[in-house]
């Protein structure tokens, strides 16, 4: 079984451009805070693991930017659902624990990033 691919409506860059000129009743600041929160939840999941994997090896996405964050409009919510994509630069951090989690064993071929740490993703998000 490979990674699950969900069809999204576009990337965050396009969404923010659309929202800037939109007449939607959502206040822009509330929208931005919701988007940032969702991205940080996704980053926490790859950095810290889902909480059910005792040997989780922290991952660095390595290329967090608006073009690699996708959205899907949800009819039951005023906010879109955020999905982090383009995992081509992802790698395990140097401080990774020994062994691999059951979930991570399903996706071999991820390199070790000796020079980067999880804070790299957070810094990239700010650019």
TORGUMAR-26877 format. One record per atom (N, C-alpha, C): residue in one letter; z, y negated, x. Coordinates in steps of 0.1 Angstrom, whole numbers, padded with zeros to 4 digits, always signed. Layout:
AZYX
...
END
This chain:
X+0000+0012+0008
X+0000+0000+0000
X+0000-0012+0009
X-0009-0021+0007
X-0010-0033+0014
X-0003-0045+0008
X-0004-0057+0014
X+0003-0068+0008
X-0003-0072-0006
X+0005-0077-0014
X+0001-0081-0027
X-0005-0095-0026
X-0016-0096-0032
X-0023-0109-0032
X-0024-0115-0046
X-0018-0126-0048
X-0018-0132-0061
X-0028-0144-0061
X-0035-0145-0072
X-0045-0156-0073
X-0038-0169-0076
X-0040-0179-0067
X-0034-0192-0069
X-0044-0202-0074
X-0039-0213-0078
X-0047-0224-0083
X-0052-0234-0072
X-0047-0233-0061
X-0051-0242-0050
X-0040-0244-0040
X-0042-0253-0030
X-0032-0255-0020
X-0024-0267-0023
X-0013-0268-0016
X-0003-0279-0018
X-0009-0293-0016
X-0018-0294-0006
X-0025-0306-0003
X-0033-0311-0016
X-0040-0302-0022
X-0048-0306-0034
X-0039-0309-0045
X-0028-0301-0047
X-0019-0303-0058
X-0012-0317-0057
X-0008-0321-0045
X-0001-0334-0044
X-0011-0345-0046
X-0023-0343-0042
X-0033-0354-0044
X-0036-0355-0059
X-0036-0344-0066
X-0038-0344-0081
X-0026-0350-0088
X-0014-0346-0084
X-0002-0351-0090
X+0000-0366-0088
X-0005-0371-0077
X-0003-0385-0074
X-0010-0394-0084
X-0022-0389-0089
X-0030-0396-0099
X-0028-0391-0113
X-0019-0382-0115
X-0017-0375-0128
X-0009-0384-0137
X-0011-0382-0150
X-0002-0389-0160
X+0008-0379-0165
X+0011-0368-0158
X+0021-0358-0162
X+0034-0365-0163
X+0043-0360-0172
X+0056-0367-0174
X+0066-0363-0164
X+0062-0357-0153
X+0071-0353-0142
X+0073-0364-0133
X+0085-0368-0130
X+0087-0378-0119
X+0083-0372-0106
X+0077-0380-0098
X+0072-0375-0085
X+0083-0370-0076
X+0094-0377-0076
X+0105-0373-0067
X+0110-0360-0070
X+0112-0357-0083
X+0117-0344-0088
X+0107-0333-0084
X+0094-0336-0086
X+0084-0326-0083
X+0085-0323-0068
X+0085-0333-0059
X+0085-0330-0045
X+0098-0323-0041
X+0110-0326-0046
X+0122-0319-0043
X+0120-0304-0047
X+0114-0301-0059
X+0113-0288-0063
X+0103-0280-0054
X+0092-0286-0050
X+0083-0280-0041
X+0090-0277-0027
X+0097-0286-0022
X+0104-0284-0009
X+0114-0273-0010
X+0122-0273-0021
X+0131-0262-0023
X+0125-0248-0023
X+0114-0247-0030
X+0107-0234-0030
X+0102-0230-0017
X+0097-0239-0009
X+0092-0236+0005
X+0104-0232+0013
X+0115-0239+0012
X+0127-0235+0020
X+0132-0221+0016
X+0132-0218+0003
X+0136-0205-0001
X+0127-0194+0005
X+0114-0197+0005
X+0104-0187+0011
X+0107-0186+0026
X+0110-0197+0033
X+0112-0196+0048
X+0126-0189+0050
X+0135-0191+0042
X+0148-0184+0044
X+0146-0169+0042
X+0137-0165+0033
X+0135-0151+0031
X+0128-0144+0043
X+0119-0151+0050
X+0113-0145+0061
X+0121-0146+0074
X+0130-0157+0074
X+0138-0158+0086
X+0151-0149+0085
X+0157-0149+0073
X+0169-0142+0072
X+0168-0128+0065
X+0157-0125+0059
X+0155-0113+0052
X+0159-0114+0037
X+0156-0104+0029
X+0159-0104+0015
X+0173-0100+0012
X+0181-0097+0022
X+0195-0094+0019
X+0198-0079+0017
X+0187-0071+0016
X+0189-0057+0014
X+0184-0049+0026
X+0180-0055+0036
X+0175-0049+0048
X+0184-0051+0060
X+0192-0041+0064
X+0202-0043+0074
X+0196-0046+0088
X+0184-0041+0091
X+0177-0044+0104
X+0166-0054+0103
X+0167-0064+0094
X+0157-0073+0093
X+0155-0081+0106
X+0142-0082+0110
X+0138-0089+0122
X+0133-0102+0118
X+0139-0113+0122
X+0135-0127+0118
X+0120-0129+0121
X+0113-0135+0112
X+0099-0138+0114
X+0097-0153+0114
X+0088-0158+0122
X+0083-0171+0123
X+0069-0171+0117
X+0067-0180+0107
X+0053-0181+0101
X+0043-0186+0111
X+0047-0197+0118
X+0039-0202+0129
X+0028-0212+0126
X+0026-0214+0113
X+0015-0224+0109
X+0018-0230+0095
X+0030-0234+0093
X+0034-0241+0081
X+0027-0254+0080
X+0019-0256+0070
X+0013-0269+0067
X+0008-0269+0052
X+0005-0280+0047
X+0001-0281+0032
X-0010-0272+0029
X-0020-0270+0038
X-0032-0262+0035
X-0028-0247+0035
X-0016-0243+0040
X-0012-0229+0040
X-0001-0226+0029
X+0002-0236+0021
X+0011-0234+0010
X+0003-0235-0003
X+0004-0225-0011
X-0004-0225-0023
X+0004-0226-0035
X-0002-0229-0047
X+0005-0231-0059
X-0002-0224-0070
X+0006-0220-0080
X+0001-0215-0093
X+0008-0222-0104
X+0000-0228-0113
X+0007-0234-0125
X+0013-0223-0134
X+0025-0226-0139
X+0032-0217-0147
X+0033-0224-0161
X+0029-0218-0171
X+0029-0225-0185
X+0043-0227-0190
X+0053-0219-0186
X+0066-0221-0191
X+0075-0230-0182
X+0069-0237-0172
X+0076-0245-0163
X+0068-0258-0160
X+0075-0269-0159
X+0068-0281-0155
X+0064-0282-0140
X+0069-0272-0132
X+0067-0271-0118
X+0058-0259-0115
X+0050-0260-0105
X+0042-0248-0101
X+0050-0238-0093
X+0046-0226-0092
X+0052-0216-0083
X+0045-0218-0069
X+0053-0217-0059
X+0048-0219-0045
X+0047-0206-0038
X+0036-0204-0031
X+0034-0192-0023
X+0030-0196-0009
X+0036-0191+0001
X+0033-0193+0015
X+0022-0183+0020
X+0011-0188+0025
X+0000-0179+0029
X-0004-0181+0043
X-0015-0175+0047
X-0021-0175+0060
X-0011-0171+0071
X-0009-0158+0072
X+0001-0153+0081
X-0004-0148+0094
X-0016-0154+0098
X-0023-0150+0110
X-0015-0153+0123
X-0007-0164+0123
X+0001-0168+0134
X+0015-0163+0134
X+0019-0155+0125
X+0033-0150+0123
X+0037-0141+0134
X+0050-0141+0137
X+0055-0132+0147
X+0070-0131+0146
X+0075-0120+0152
X+0090-0118+0153
X+0096-0128+0163
X+0108-0133+0161
X+0114-0141+0170
X+0120-0133+0182
X+0122-0140+0193
X+0127-0133+0205
X+0141-0128+0203
X+0149-0135+0194
X+0162-0130+0192
X+0163-0119+0182
X+0152-0112+0179
X+0152-0102+0168
X+0161-0091+0172
X+0167-0085+0161
X+0176-0073+0163
X+0168-0061+0167
X+0174-0051+0173
X+0167-0039+0176
X+0164-0031+0163
X+0153-0024+0164
X+0149-0016+0152
X+0142-0025+0142
X+0137-0018+0132
X+0129-0026+0122
X+0134-0022+0108
X+0133-0031+0099
X+0137-0028+0085
X+0127-0019+0079
X+0130-0012+0068
X+0121-0003+0061
X+0109-0011+0056
X+0111-0023+0050
X+0100-0031+0045
X+0091-0035+0057
X+0096-0039+0068
X+0088-0044+0079
X+0080-0032+0086
X+0085-0020+0085
X+0077-0009+0090
X+0064-0006+0082
X+0064-0011+0070
X+0051-0010+0062
X+0040-0019+0067
X+0044-0029+0075
X+0034-0039+0080
X+0034-0040+0095
X+0029-0030+0102
X+0029-0030+0117
X+0019-0041+0122
X+0020-0043+0135
X+0011-0052+0142
X+0015-0066+0143
X+0027-0069+0139
X+0032-0083+0141
X+0037-0085+0155
X+0033-0095+0162
X+0036-0097+0176
X+0050-0104+0177
X+0055-0103+0189
X+0068-0110+0193
X+0064-0124+0198
X+0071-0134+0192
X+0069-0148+0196
X+0081-0152+0205
X+0079-0150+0218
X+0090-0152+0227
X+0095-0167+0228
X+0086-0176+0226
X+0089-0190+0228
X+0093-0198+0215
X+0091-0192+0203
X+0094-0199+0191
X+0106-0193+0184
X+0113-0201+0176
X+0124-0197+0168
X+0121-0201+0154
X+0130-0197+0145
X+0128-0200+0131
X+0128-0215+0128
X+0134-0223+0136
X+0134-0238+0134
X+0120-0244+0136
X+0111-0236+0143
X+0097-0241+0144
X+0090-0243+0131
X+0092-0233+0122
X+0087-0235+0108
X+0092-0247+0101
X+0105-0250+0102
X+0111-0261+0096
X+0105-0274+0102
X+0103-0275+0115
X+0097-0287+0121
X+0083-0288+0117
X+0075-0277+0115
X+0061-0278+0111
X+0061-0284+0097
X+0070-0280+0088
X+0070-0285+0074
X+0071-0300+0074
X+0079-0306+0083
X+0080-0320+0083
X+0068-0328+0088
X+0058-0321+0093
X+0047-0328+0098
X+0036-0330+0088
END
